[in-house]
C-alpha cells in the first residue's frame, strides 16, 4: 500500500529536549516536505527536499532541521524545542514539486512542548 | 505574496443538504487550484483540482470551477452525507513552485 508514515503520532516533551519526528514514504517520490498545521493558519511549509542531499527552507524554518540521506526518509529534527513549536506536523511527498500539487500526506504527528 | 481565503467554519448541515464552501485567492498570474480534505485523525487527501481558468474539478460528488474573473474556486456538493464531515482546505501553487499555499481550512459537520 502506498503511504507516508510518520512517527511518533503523539509526543509530549519539555523545552530544550531534542527530538526527531521520522517520515518515510514507499512511493519512490523525489519530493518530500514538512508542514505544520495551526488553528486559523492552515498549513505552512517548514522545509522541503527535491531529492537526496537537497533540502531547502520553507516559510517557517526557524527552530527546525531536516536531512535527506535516503530517498525514502525525511526526518524533522527539533534541536531545542520551545512551546511555540507545539503543533500538528505533517510530512508529505510527491512525484515532483512541479506545480501539480498532488501531495501525499502522512497521518500527522501531534507535538506538545511544555 | 500569494494567499487563499476560505469561509469561516464550522459549517453545519443536515444530511442531503446542498454544500458550498467559498474560496478566493490572491496571486499574480494564474495558479493551479486544489481542494484537500482532512478526515478526523488522518492526513490531508487531494479531493479535486483545476489547472486553468474555467476548468471544473470533480470527485466523489464534489465540484469546483476555476473562475479567474472572481479569483474563486468554491467547493460544492449537491447532497452531503454524514461521512463528508471533515476539514476542507483550499490551496494554490504555480508550476515550479516548491510548496502549496493553503487556506485556513473550513470544518464541515453533517448531522443525520
Interface residues (C-beta under 8 A of the other chain):
Chain A: X4 X31 X33 X40 X41 X42 X43 X44 X45 X48 X50 X56 X58 X59 X90 X92 X97 X98 X99 X100 X101 X102 X103 X105 X106 X107 X108
Chain B: X4 X32 X34 X41 X42 X43 X44 X45 X46 X49 X89 X91 X93 X94 X95 X96 X97 X98 X99 X100 X102 X103 X104 X105
